[in-house]
Amino acid sequence: MNSLRIGCVKYVNARPLIRGWPDDVEFDHPSEVCRRLANGELDVALVSSFEYLRNPVYRVVDDVSISSDGPVYSVVIVHCGEFSNIEEIALDPASQTAVNLLRCVLSELGLKPRFLSGVMGSAGCQPVVSGSLPDIGSARLLIGDQAIHFREKHAGKFQFWDLGEQWKKLTGLPFVYALWLIRPEVTDAKSIAQRLRKLRDKNLASLDDLIEEAVAGIGLSGVALAKTDDPGPRKKVNREFLLRYFRKHLRFSFGEKEKQGLQRFADLCAKHGVLPARDRPFTVV
């Protein structure tokens, strides 16, 4: 068990699922953690749910996810003016899930903006980062801590189209952003899954302490940074915001409703050509 190679997305929303893990953890952006898990460089990882839909060879840790049942706050399109008038959206390549969720929701709504990778388009990338208004017709997908810090700093300057809220309006179901996935060759998967569920339960039972650590700038895992690649929060976060974020916006279960939401996402990915159509029974442990 001590040699288990475990990876985790390096966003504050992962804190209730990883804080206090006693062994080394490798933290990175969602796309990089997905790549390393798929290549066999990690045994277990908290990664984008789309990775499981794309390559359903993994076993899913049951009853644990990062999800929302309405507005999620940290997965948004930043824009000005009427959303239906947006002509181009700069994508954040860090999250397969957010990008493909956006593709599916827009297709269901009959909207067809151009997608640009890593740039802002005619408005340029820098205006959104600096906080000045982009051109009408341009928008940008922001996720995770970047979205949180941008919204906290520029709340009055832009409009924010929340993908969790739009998914709920479209389907009536929660949306699952991330799951713990275990590679098929890993032995003792049930024991690993149980450890991760107990860790989640312990952290949610001491949520106030977890939030105080985040406000104080302690790393994501809650252990000494020298033991991990944990980057810690790059910017301090507001206590009141975290209380609202963890208790109102996020859910950390993976029950029947969340499974229905993930299946609906898979169905829409197939419908709109994001993934091939196939049966995807959930293999949970």
TORKOL-4160 file (C-alpha; in steps of 0.2 Angstrom, whole numbers, padded with zeros to 4 digits, m for minus):
285
<pt num="1" X="0000" Y="0000" Z="0000"/>
<pt num="2" X="0014" Y="0012" Z="0004"/>
<pt num="3" X="0020" Y="0011" Z="m0014"/>
<pt num="4" X="0003" Y="0016" Z="m0021"/>
<pt num="5" X="0006" Y="0030" Z="m0034"/>
<pt num="6" X="m0009" Y="0042" Z="m0032"/>
<pt num="7" X="m0012" Y="0058" Z="m0041"/>
<pt num="8" X="m0025" Y="0072" Z="m0038"/>
<pt num="9" X="m0030" Y="0088" Z="m0047"/>
<pt num="10" X="m0023" Y="0103" Z="m0038"/>
<pt num="11" X="m0038" Y="0113" Z="m0035"/>
<pt num="12" X="m0046" Y="0118" Z="m0019"/>
<pt num="13" X="m0062" Y="0108" Z="m0022"/>
<pt num="14" X="m0051" Y="0092" Z="m0020"/>
<pt num="15" X="m0046" Y="0096" Z="m0003"/>
<pt num="16" X="m0061" Y="0087" Z="0006"/>
<pt num="17" X="m0056" Y="0071" Z="m0004"/>
<pt num="18" X="m0037" Y="0071" Z="m0001"/>
<pt num="19" X="m0032" Y="0081" Z="0015"/>
<pt num="20" X="m0024" Y="0070" Z="0027"/>
<pt num="21" X="m0019" Y="0056" Z="0015"/>
<pt num="22" X="m0003" Y="0049" Z="0024"/>
<pt num="23" X="0007" Y="0044" Z="0009"/>
<pt num="24" X="0015" Y="0054" Z="m0006"/>
<pt num="25" X="0002" Y="0062" Z="m0018"/>
<pt num="26" X="0006" Y="0069" Z="m0035"/>
<pt num="27" X="m0004" Y="0085" Z="m0039"/>
<pt num="28" X="m0006" Y="0093" Z="m0056"/>
<pt num="29" X="m0019" Y="0100" Z="m0068"/>
<pt num="30" X="m0033" Y="0088" Z="m0073"/>
<pt num="31" X="m0027" Y="0084" Z="m0091"/>
<pt num="32" X="m0010" Y="0080" Z="m0085"/>
<pt num="33" X="m0016" Y="0068" Z="m0071"/>
<pt num="34" X="m0028" Y="0060" Z="m0084"/>
<pt num="35" X="m0013" Y="0057" Z="m0095"/>
<pt num="36" X="m0002" Y="0050" Z="m0082"/>
<pt num="37" X="m0016" Y="0038" Z="m0076"/>
<pt num="38" X="m0020" Y="0032" Z="m0094"/>
<pt num="39" X="m0001" Y="0029" Z="m0097"/>
<pt num="40" X="0000" Y="0018" Z="m0081"/>
<pt num="41" X="0011" Y="0031" Z="m0072"/>
<pt num="42" X="m0001" Y="0032" Z="m0058"/>
<pt num="43" X="m0011" Y="0018" Z="m0050"/>
<pt num="44" X="m0026" Y="0029" Z="m0043"/>
<pt num="45" X="m0031" Y="0047" Z="m0047"/>
<pt num="46" X="m0044" Y="0059" Z="m0044"/>
<pt num="47" X="m0047" Y="0065" Z="m0062"/>
<pt num="48" X="m0060" Y="0072" Z="m0074"/>
<pt num="49" X="m0075" Y="0061" Z="m0076"/>
<pt num="50" X="m0073" Y="0062" Z="m0094"/>
<pt num="51" X="m0058" Y="0051" Z="m0093"/>
<pt num="52" X="m0069" Y="0037" Z="m0087"/>
<pt num="53" X="m0081" Y="0039" Z="m0101"/>
<pt num="54" X="m0067" Y="0040" Z="m0114"/>
<pt num="55" X="m0058" Y="0024" Z="m0107"/>
<pt num="56" X="m0070" Y="0014" Z="m0095"/>
<pt num="57" X="m0057" Y="0002" Z="m0090"/>
<pt num="58" X="m0055" Y="0009" Z="m0073"/>
<pt num="59" X="m0064" Y="0005" Z="m0057"/>
<pt num="60" X="m0073" Y="0019" Z="m0049"/>
<pt num="61" X="m0073" Y="0022" Z="m0031"/>
<pt num="62" X="m0091" Y="0022" Z="m0026"/>
<pt num="63" X="m0100" Y="0035" Z="m0017"/>
<pt num="64" X="m0086" Y="0048" Z="m0020"/>
<pt num="65" X="m0085" Y="0062" Z="m0033"/>
<pt num="66" X="m0084" Y="0081" Z="m0035"/>
<pt num="67" X="m0101" Y="0086" Z="m0042"/>
<pt num="68" X="m0114" Y="0099" Z="m0041"/>
<pt num="69" X="m0133" Y="0099" Z="m0041"/>
<pt num="70" X="m0135" Y="0117" Z="m0048"/>
<pt num="71" X="m0122" Y="0131" Z="m0049"/>
<pt num="72" X="m0105" Y="0125" Z="m0046"/>
<pt num="73" X="m0097" Y="0143" Z="m0046"/>
<pt num="74" X="m0080" Y="0137" Z="m0052"/>
<pt num="75" X="m0084" Y="0131" Z="m0070"/>
<pt num="76" X="m0090" Y="0146" Z="m0080"/>
<pt num="77" X="m0090" Y="0155" Z="m0096"/>
<pt num="78" X="m0084" Y="0173" Z="m0094"/>
<pt num="79" X="m0093" Y="0185" Z="m0106"/>
<pt num="80" X="m0101" Y="0202" Z="m0109"/>
<pt num="81" X="m0118" Y="0205" Z="m0117"/>
<pt num="82" X="m0130" Y="0192" Z="m0122"/>
<pt num="83" X="m0124" Y="0175" Z="m0121"/>
<pt num="84" X="m0133" Y="0170" Z="m0137"/>
<pt num="85" X="m0122" Y="0182" Z="m0147"/>
<pt num="86" X="m0106" Y="0175" Z="m0142"/>
<pt num="87" X="m0096" Y="0170" Z="m0158"/>
<pt num="88" X="m0081" Y="0162" Z="m0150"/>
<pt num="89" X="m0075" Y="0154" Z="m0134"/>
<pt num="90" X="m0058" Y="0152" Z="m0128"/>
<pt num="91" X="m0056" Y="0135" Z="m0120"/>
<pt num="92" X="m0046" Y="0130" Z="m0105"/>
<pt num="93" X="m0037" Y="0114" Z="m0111"/>
<pt num="94" X="m0034" Y="0109" Z="m0093"/>
<pt num="95" X="m0051" Y="0100" Z="m0091"/>
<pt num="96" X="m0058" Y="0087" Z="m0103"/>
<pt num="97" X="m0074" Y="0086" Z="m0093"/>
<pt num="98" X="m0078" Y="0105" Z="m0093"/>
<pt num="99" X="m0073" Y="0107" Z="m0112"/>
<pt num="100" X="m0085" Y="0093" Z="m0117"/>
<pt num="101" X="m0098" Y="0098" Z="m0105"/>
<pt num="102" X="m0098" Y="0115" Z="m0114"/>
<pt num="103" X="m0099" Y="0107" Z="m0131"/>
<pt num="104" X="m0114" Y="0096" Z="m0126"/>
<pt num="105" X="m0124" Y="0110" Z="m0117"/>
<pt num="106" X="m0121" Y="0122" Z="m0132"/>
<pt num="107" X="m0126" Y="0109" Z="m0145"/>
<pt num="108" X="m0142" Y="0105" Z="m0135"/>
<pt num="109" X="m0146" Y="0124" Z="m0134"/>
<pt num="110" X="m0143" Y="0126" Z="m0153"/>
<pt num="111" X="m0128" Y="0137" Z="m0151"/>
<pt num="112" X="m0113" Y="0136" Z="m0162"/>
<pt num="113" X="m0099" Y="0148" Z="m0157"/>
<pt num="114" X="m0081" Y="0144" Z="m0163"/>
<pt num="115" X="m0070" Y="0136" Z="m0150"/>
<pt num="116" X="m0052" Y="0142" Z="m0148"/>
<pt num="117" X="m0039" Y="0133" Z="m0139"/>
<pt num="118" X="m0029" Y="0144" Z="m0126"/>
<pt num="119" X="m0032" Y="0161" Z="m0134"/>
<pt num="120" X="m0046" Y="0174" Z="m0132"/>
<pt num="121" X="m0049" Y="0176" Z="m0150"/>
<pt num="122" X="m0051" Y="0193" Z="m0158"/>
<pt num="123" X="m0052" Y="0201" Z="m0141"/>
<pt num="124" X="m0035" Y="0193" Z="m0136"/>
<pt num="125" X="m0031" Y="0182" Z="m0121"/>
<pt num="126" X="m0024" Y="0196" Z="m0110"/>
<pt num="127" X="m0039" Y="0207" Z="m0108"/>
<pt num="128" X="m0048" Y="0193" Z="m0098"/>
<pt num="129" X="m0033" Y="0189" Z="m0088"/>
<pt num="130" X="m0031" Y="0208" Z="m0084"/>
<pt num="131" X="m0049" Y="0211" Z="m0080"/>
<pt num="132" X="m0053" Y="0223" Z="m0094"/>
<pt num="133" X="m0068" Y="0220" Z="m0104"/>
<pt num="134" X="m0066" Y="0209" Z="m0119"/>
<pt num="135" X="m0075" Y="0212" Z="m0136"/>
<pt num="136" X="m0093" Y="0208" Z="m0137"/>
<pt num="137" X="m0095" Y="0191" Z="m0145"/>
<pt num="138" X="m0079" Y="0184" Z="m0136"/>
<pt num="139" X="m0079" Y="0173" Z="m0121"/>
<pt num="140" X="m0068" Y="0162" Z="m0111"/>
<pt num="141" X="m0070" Y="0145" Z="m0101"/>
<pt num="142" X="m0062" Y="0146" Z="m0084"/>
<pt num="143" X="m0061" Y="0132" Z="m0072"/>
<pt num="144" X="m0056" Y="0128" Z="m0054"/>
<pt num="145" X="m0045" Y="0140" Z="m0044"/>
<pt num="146" X="m0043" Y="0151" Z="m0059"/>
<pt num="147" X="m0061" Y="0153" Z="m0060"/>
<pt num="148" X="m0064" Y="0156" Z="m0042"/>
<pt num="149" X="m0050" Y="0170" Z="m0040"/>
<pt num="150" X="m0056" Y="0178" Z="m0056"/>
<pt num="151" X="m0074" Y="0179" Z="m0050"/>
<pt num="152" X="m0069" Y="0185" Z="m0033"/>
<pt num="153" X="m0058" Y="0199" Z="m0041"/>
<pt num="154" X="m0069" Y="0204" Z="m0056"/>
<pt num="155" X="m0087" Y="0200" Z="m0051"/>
<pt num="156" X="m0094" Y="0217" Z="m0057"/>
<pt num="157" X="m0085" Y="0218" Z="m0073"/>
<pt num="158" X="m0091" Y="0202" Z="m0082"/>
<pt num="159" X="m0106" Y="0190" Z="m0083"/>
<pt num="160" X="m0103" Y="0172" Z="m0078"/>
<pt num="161" X="m0112" Y="0158" Z="m0087"/>
<pt num="162" X="m0111" Y="0144" Z="m0074"/>
<pt num="163" X="m0110" Y="0126" Z="m0082"/>
<pt num="164" X="m0117" Y="0117" Z="m0067"/>
<pt num="165" X="m0132" Y="0128" Z="m0067"/>
<pt num="166" X="m0135" Y="0126" Z="m0086"/>
<pt num="167" X="m0133" Y="0107" Z="m0084"/>
<pt num="168" X="m0146" Y="0107" Z="m0070"/>
<pt num="169" X="m0158" Y="0117" Z="m0081"/>
<pt num="170" X="m0156" Y="0106" Z="m0096"/>
<pt num="171" X="m0156" Y="0089" Z="m0087"/>
<pt num="172" X="m0163" Y="0091" Z="m0070"/>
<pt num="173" X="m0148" Y="0080" Z="m0064"/>
<pt num="174" X="m0132" Y="0083" Z="m0054"/>
<pt num="175" X="m0116" Y="0085" Z="m0064"/>
<pt num="176" X="m0101" Y="0074" Z="m0060"/>
<pt num="177" X="m0084" Y="0083" Z="m0063"/>
<pt num="178" X="m0071" Y="0072" Z="m0055"/>
<pt num="179" X="m0070" Y="0054" Z="m0049"/>
<pt num="180" X="m0057" Y="0043" Z="m0040"/>
<pt num="181" X="m0052" Y="0030" Z="m0053"/>
<pt num="182" X="m0041" Y="0014" Z="m0050"/>
<pt num="183" X="m0032" Y="0006" Z="m0064"/>
<pt num="184" X="m0038" Y="m0012" Z="m0068"/>
<pt num="185" X="m0021" Y="m0020" Z="m0063"/>
<pt num="186" X="m0021" Y="m0013" Z="m0045"/>
<pt num="187" X="m0024" Y="m0026" Z="m0032"/>
<pt num="188" X="m0034" Y="m0023" Z="m0016"/>
<pt num="189" X="m0045" Y="m0010" Z="m0025"/>
<pt num="190" X="m0059" Y="m0012" Z="m0012"/>
<pt num="191" X="m0047" Y="m0008" Z="0002"/>
<pt num="192" X="m0041" Y="0007" Z="m0007"/>
<pt num="193" X="m0058" Y="0013" Z="m0011"/>
<pt num="194" X="m0063" Y="0011" Z="0008"/>
<pt num="195" X="m0048" Y="0021" Z="0013"/>
<pt num="196" X="m0053" Y="0035" Z="0001"/>
<pt num="197" X="m0072" Y="0035" Z="0007"/>
<pt num="198" X="m0066" Y="0036" Z="0025"/>
<pt num="199" X="m0055" Y="0050" Z="0022"/>
<pt num="200" X="m0069" Y="0060" Z="0013"/>
<pt num="201" X="m0080" Y="0056" Z="0028"/>
<pt num="202" X="m0067" Y="0062" Z="0040"/>
<pt num="203" X="m0064" Y="0078" Z="0031"/>
<pt num="204" X="m0082" Y="0083" Z="0029"/>
<pt num="205" X="m0085" Y="0080" Z="0048"/>
<pt num="206" X="m0071" Y="0092" Z="0051"/>
<pt num="207" X="m0075" Y="0104" Z="0037"/>
<pt num="208" X="m0072" Y="0120" Z="0048"/>
<pt num="209" X="m0054" Y="0114" Z="0052"/>
<pt num="210" X="m0051" Y="0110" Z="0033"/>
<pt num="211" X="m0057" Y="0128" Z="0029"/>
<pt num="212" X="m0046" Y="0136" Z="0042"/>
<pt num="213" X="m0031" Y="0126" Z="0034"/>
<pt num="214" X="m0035" Y="0132" Z="0017"/>
<pt num="215" X="m0037" Y="0150" Z="0023"/>
<pt num="216" X="m0020" Y="0149" Z="0032"/>
<pt num="217" X="m0012" Y="0143" Z="0016"/>
<pt num="218" X="m0008" Y="0125" Z="0021"/>
<pt num="219" X="m0006" Y="0113" Z="0006"/>
<pt num="220" X="m0020" Y="0103" Z="m0001"/>
<pt num="221" X="m0016" Y="0086" Z="0007"/>
<pt num="222" X="m0014" Y="0094" Z="0024"/>
<pt num="223" X="0004" Y="0086" Z="0026"/>
<pt num="224" X="0021" Y="0094" Z="0025"/>
<pt num="225" X="0024" Y="0100" Z="0007"/>
<pt num="226" X="0042" Y="0092" Z="0007"/>
<pt num="227" X="0033" Y="0075" Z="0007"/>
<pt num="228" X="0023" Y="0079" Z="m0009"/>
<pt num="229" X="0022" Y="0088" Z="m0025"/>
<pt num="230" X="0007" Y="0098" Z="m0017"/>
<pt num="231" X="0008" Y="0116" Z="m0023"/>
<pt num="232" X="m0003" Y="0123" Z="m0010"/>
<pt num="233" X="m0015" Y="0137" Z="m0014"/>
<pt num="234" X="m0006" Y="0150" Z="m0024"/>
<pt num="235" X="m0018" Y="0163" Z="m0017"/>
<pt num="236" X="m0027" Y="0165" Z="m0001"/>
<pt num="237" X="m0045" Y="0161" Z="m0001"/>
<pt num="238" X="m0059" Y="0169" Z="0009"/>
<pt num="239" X="m0066" Y="0159" Z="0023"/>
<pt num="240" X="m0084" Y="0164" Z="0020"/>
<pt num="241" X="m0083" Y="0160" Z="0002"/>
<pt num="242" X="m0076" Y="0142" Z="0006"/>
<pt num="243" X="m0090" Y="0139" Z="0018"/>
<pt num="244" X="m0102" Y="0143" Z="0004"/>
<pt num="245" X="m0092" Y="0134" Z="m0009"/>
<pt num="246" X="m0091" Y="0117" Z="0000"/>
<pt num="247" X="m0108" Y="0117" Z="0008"/>
<pt num="248" X="m0119" Y="0125" Z="m0006"/>
<pt num="249" X="m0110" Y="0123" Z="m0023"/>
<pt num="250" X="m0101" Y="0106" Z="m0021"/>
<pt num="251" X="m0106" Y="0088" Z="m0018"/>
<pt num="252" X="m0094" Y="0074" Z="m0013"/>
<pt num="253" X="m0105" Y="0059" Z="m0016"/>
<pt num="254" X="m0108" Y="0047" Z="m0030"/>
<pt num="255" X="m0125" Y="0040" Z="m0028"/>
<pt num="256" X="m0139" Y="0036" Z="m0039"/>
<pt num="257" X="m0143" Y="0054" Z="m0045"/>
<pt num="258" X="m0125" Y="0057" Z="m0049"/>
<pt num="259" X="m0123" Y="0041" Z="m0058"/>
<pt num="260" X="m0139" Y="0046" Z="m0069"/>
<pt num="261" X="m0131" Y="0063" Z="m0072"/>
<pt num="262" X="m0115" Y="0055" Z="m0078"/>
<pt num="263" X="m0124" Y="0042" Z="m0089"/>
<pt num="264" X="m0134" Y="0057" Z="m0096"/>
<pt num="265" X="m0117" Y="0066" Z="m0100"/>
<pt num="266" X="m0111" Y="0050" Z="m0109"/>
<pt num="267" X="m0127" Y="0049" Z="m0119"/>
<pt num="268" X="m0125" Y="0067" Z="m0125"/>
<pt num="269" X="m0107" Y="0065" Z="m0128"/>
<pt num="270" X="m0112" Y="0051" Z="m0140"/>
<pt num="271" X="m0126" Y="0061" Z="m0147"/>
<pt num="272" X="m0115" Y="0075" Z="m0152"/>
<pt num="273" X="m0100" Y="0065" Z="m0158"/>
<pt num="274" X="m0089" Y="0068" Z="m0144"/>
<pt num="275" X="m0087" Y="0050" Z="m0139"/>
<pt num="276" X="m0093" Y="0034" Z="m0149"/>
<pt num="277" X="m0109" Y="0027" Z="m0143"/>
<pt num="278" X="m0107" Y="0011" Z="m0132"/>
<pt num="279" X="m0113" Y="0004" Z="m0116"/>
<pt num="280" X="m0104" Y="0010" Z="m0101"/>
<pt num="281" X="m0109" Y="0001" Z="m0086"/>
<pt num="282" X="m0101" Y="0008" Z="m0070"/>
<pt num="283" X="m0088" Y="m0003" Z="m0062"/>
<pt num="284" X="m0088" Y="0003" Z="m0044"/>
<pt num="285" X="m0078" Y="m0003" Z="m0029"/>
